[in-house]
């Protein structure tokens, strides 16, 4: 079972922009967990007020990107001889020894160096709230995919990030009743906030019930159903519903509502 080791501090959680940075090398197995996590967040859609950076191994660039952000979240792999998949959550100020700025080389410049460099560079503009998630690696051999334990831990970190750093931003975006659009080519378009809130896996069951279209989320593509395909970098998605509606697709924007009892987004068709 994946463990979560968490340290706390007394920092307040100020309102403002959130920057999420995934560090590591995609070509070296579990060392790429940071950039892989960033890609998963991008697929879900990023709410207004948040930004994501594939930091790769370029920590110096990460330091510059911190300017203007009030909260920074950094994800990277760890190698501490702990159980693979162990998650460490460490607030920036709790990192006791930051590396010296002298004698660093760009090829070894990673998140820990980025924090030290950014603190020196930005001074009073250094983010007020910095959190680092480290995931213990199992295999960092070149050409390998993420190991199962690290992949599972990554999903857990995504849940934490969504809950602690993005939920308020998504709530603001989704406060109004969700609006969707039926298109002339038989697709249903869903904005990024609605998609991330109700259909985070990107896989749904669509069915017609009386004068409504019901959209029911699934756990993932392996469960079957229809795929919500990404249409814009902001995370807006679309799913084909023409066959479900027997080619009777109402064009234009409709306002739906979430039915907690049935776990479905219900969209009036208004075909008459």
C-alpha positions in Angstrom: 0.0 0.0 0.0 1.3 3.4 -0.9 2.2 5.5 2.1 1.9 9.3 2.4 4.4 11.0 4.7 3.3 14.5 5.3 5.0 17.4 7.1 3.0 20.5 8.0 3.9 24.2 8.5 2.1 27.3 9.6 2.0 29.0 6.2 -1.3 30.4 5.3 -2.9 29.4 2.0 -3.2 32.7 0.2 -5.6 33.2 -2.7 -4.0 33.6 -6.1 -2.3 31.9 -9.0 -1.1 28.3 -8.7 1.9 26.9 -10.6 2.3 23.2 -10.8 5.7 21.9 -12.0 6.6 18.3 -13.0 10.4 17.7 -12.9 12.3 14.7 -14.1 13.5 12.9 -17.2 10.8 11.2 -19.3 13.3 8.9 -20.9 14.4 7.3 -17.6 11.4 5.3 -16.3 10.1 6.5 -12.9 12.3 9.5 -13.0 9.7 10.9 -15.5 6.8 10.8 -13.0 6.7 14.6 -12.7 6.3 15.3 -16.5 3.9 12.4 -16.9 1.7 13.8 -14.1 1.7 17.2 -15.8 0.4 15.6 -19.0 -2.4 14.0 -17.0 -3.4 17.3 -15.5 -3.3 18.9 -19.0 -5.7 16.2 -20.3 -8.1 17.0 -17.5 -8.1 20.7 -18.3 -6.4 23.4 -16.3 -8.7 25.9 -14.5 -8.2 29.7 -14.8 -5.8 30.8 -12.2 -3.5 27.8 -12.5 -0.6 27.0 -14.7 1.4 23.9 -15.4 5.1 23.5 -16.4 6.8 20.4 -17.7 10.1 21.3 -15.9 11.9 18.2 -17.3 15.4 18.5 -15.8 15.5 22.3 -16.5 15.3 23.6 -12.9 16.7 27.0 -13.8 13.7 27.7 -16.1 11.4 26.6 -13.3 12.9 29.2 -11.0 12.1 32.0 -13.5 8.5 30.6 -14.0 7.8 31.0 -10.3 7.7 34.7 -10.6 4.1 36.0 -10.1 2.8 32.7 -8.6 1.6 32.7 -5.1 1.5 28.9 -4.7 3.9 26.5 -6.3 3.6 22.7 -6.4 6.6 20.7 -7.5 6.5 17.0 -8.3 9.6 14.8 -8.7 10.9 11.3 -8.2 12.9 10.4 -5.1 15.6 7.8 -4.3 15.8 7.2 -0.6 15.7 3.4 -0.4 12.1 3.6 0.8 9.3 1.4 -0.6 8.7 2.3 -4.3 5.6 4.4 -4.6 6.1 6.1 -1.2 4.8 9.7 -1.3 6.5 12.5 0.5 4.8 15.8 0.9 7.1 18.5 2.1 6.3 22.2 2.3 9.2 24.3 0.8 10.3 25.9 4.1 10.6 22.5 5.7 13.5 21.6 3.3 16.3 22.1 5.8 19.3 22.3 3.5 19.0 23.9 0.1 22.0 23.5 -2.2 24.6 26.2 -2.5 24.3 28.3 -5.6 28.0 28.1 -6.4 29.4 25.4 -8.6 26.1 24.2 -10.0 25.9 22.9 -13.6 22.7 23.0 -15.7 22.7 19.2 -16.2 22.3 18.7 -12.5 20.0 21.6 -11.8 16.7 20.3 -10.5 13.8 21.3 -8.2 15.9 21.7 -5.0 18.4 24.0 -6.9 15.4 25.8 -8.4 14.0 26.7 -5.0 17.4 28.0 -3.8 17.9 29.9 -7.1 14.4 31.3 -7.1 14.6 32.5 -3.5 17.8 34.3 -4.4 16.5 35.7 -7.7 13.0 36.7 -6.8 13.6 37.8 -3.2 10.3 39.5 -2.0 8.5 38.0 -5.1 9.3 34.4 -4.1 6.1 32.4 -3.8 4.5 32.5 -0.3 3.4 28.8 -0.5 5.7 26.1 -1.9 4.9 22.4 -1.6 7.0 19.5 -3.0 5.7 16.0 -3.7 8.4 13.3 -4.0 7.5 9.8 -5.2 9.9 7.0 -4.5 11.2 5.5 -7.7 11.5 1.8 -8.4 13.3 1.8 -11.8 15.0 4.7 -13.6 16.6 2.7 -16.4 16.5 4.4 -19.8 13.5 3.6 -22.0 11.3 2.2 -19.2 7.7 3.2 -18.5 6.5 4.2 -15.1 6.4 1.2 -12.7 3.0 0.1 -11.4 3.6 1.3 -7.9 4.8 4.7 -9.0 1.9 5.0 -11.5 -0.5 4.3 -8.6 1.2 6.9 -6.4 1.1 9.4 -9.2 -2.7 9.1 -9.4 -2.9 9.6 -5.6 -0.8 12.8 -5.9 -3.2 14.0 -8.7 -6.1 13.5 -6.3 -4.3 15.5 -3.6 -3.4 18.3 -6.0 -7.0 18.5 -7.3 -8.3 18.6 -3.7 -5.8 21.0 -2.1 -4.8 23.3 -5.0 -7.3 23.2 -7.8 -10.7 22.4 -6.3 -11.5 26.1 -5.4 -10.6 27.2 -8.9 -12.7 24.6 -10.5 -15.6 25.4 -8.2 -15.4 29.0 -9.3 -15.5 28.0 -12.9 -18.3 25.5 -12.4 -20.5 27.5 -10.1 -23.0 28.1 -12.8 -25.2 25.3 -14.2 -23.1 23.4 -16.8 -23.7 24.4 -20.4 -22.9 22.1 -23.3 -23.2 22.5 -27.1 -24.6 20.2 -29.7 -22.9 20.6 -33.0 -24.0 20.0 -36.6 -21.6 17.0 -37.0 -23.3 15.1 -34.1 -20.9 15.9 -31.3 -21.5 17.2 -27.8 -19.0 19.8 -26.7 -18.2 20.2 -23.0 -16.0 22.9 -21.5 -12.9 22.1 -19.6 -14.3 22.9 -16.1 -17.4 20.8 -16.6 -15.3 18.0 -18.1 -12.8 18.0 -15.2 -15.5 18.2 -12.6 -17.9 15.5 -13.8 -15.9 13.4 -16.3 -12.2 13.3 -15.0 -11.5 9.9 -16.6 -12.5 11.1 -20.1 -14.8 8.1 -20.5 -18.6 8.2 -20.4 -21.8 6.3 -21.1 -24.3 8.3 -23.1 -28.0 7.4 -23.2 -31.3 8.9 -24.1 -34.0 8.9 -21.5 -37.3 10.4 -22.6 -36.5 14.0 -23.6 -33.0 14.1 -22.0 -29.5 13.0 -22.8 -27.8 11.4 -19.8 -24.0 11.4 -19.5 -22.7 9.0 -16.9 -18.9 9.0 -16.0 -16.9 5.8 -16.1 -13.7 5.0 -14.2 -11.6 5.0 -17.4 -11.4 3.9 -21.1 -10.9 0.3 -20.0 -14.5 0.4 -18.8 -15.8 0.9 -22.3 -18.2 3.7 -23.2 -17.4 6.8 -25.2 -14.3 8.9 -25.1 -14.3 12.6 -24.5 -11.7 13.8 -27.0 -9.7 16.9 -26.2 -10.4 19.8 -28.6 -8.5 22.7 -27.2 -5.3 23.3 -25.1 -7.6 24.6 -22.3 -9.1 21.2 -22.0 -12.5 21.6 -23.7 -13.7 18.2 -24.9 -16.2 16.6 -27.3 -18.0 13.3 -27.6 -20.0 11.9 -30.5 -23.7 11.4 -29.6 -25.3 11.2 -33.0 -25.9 7.5 -32.9 -27.2 7.6 -29.3 -29.8 10.2 -30.4 -30.7 8.4 -33.7 -29.4 11.4 -35.7 -31.9 13.7 -34.0 -29.3 16.1 -32.6 -30.6 19.4 -31.3 -28.2 22.1 -32.4 -26.9 24.8 -30.1 -26.2 25.3 -26.4 -28.2 23.5 -23.7 -28.1 24.0 -19.9 -27.8 20.7 -18.0 -27.8 19.7 -14.4 -26.1 17.1 -12.3 -28.2 14.4 -10.8 -26.5 13.1 -7.7 -29.0 10.3 -7.2 -28.2 8.7 -10.6 -24.6 10.0 -11.0 -25.4 11.6 -14.3 -25.3 14.9 -16.1 -28.8 15.3 -17.5 -29.2 17.5 -20.6 -32.7 18.5 -21.9 -33.0 17.9 -25.6 -35.9 20.1 -26.5 -36.4 18.5 -29.9 -39.8 19.9 -30.6 
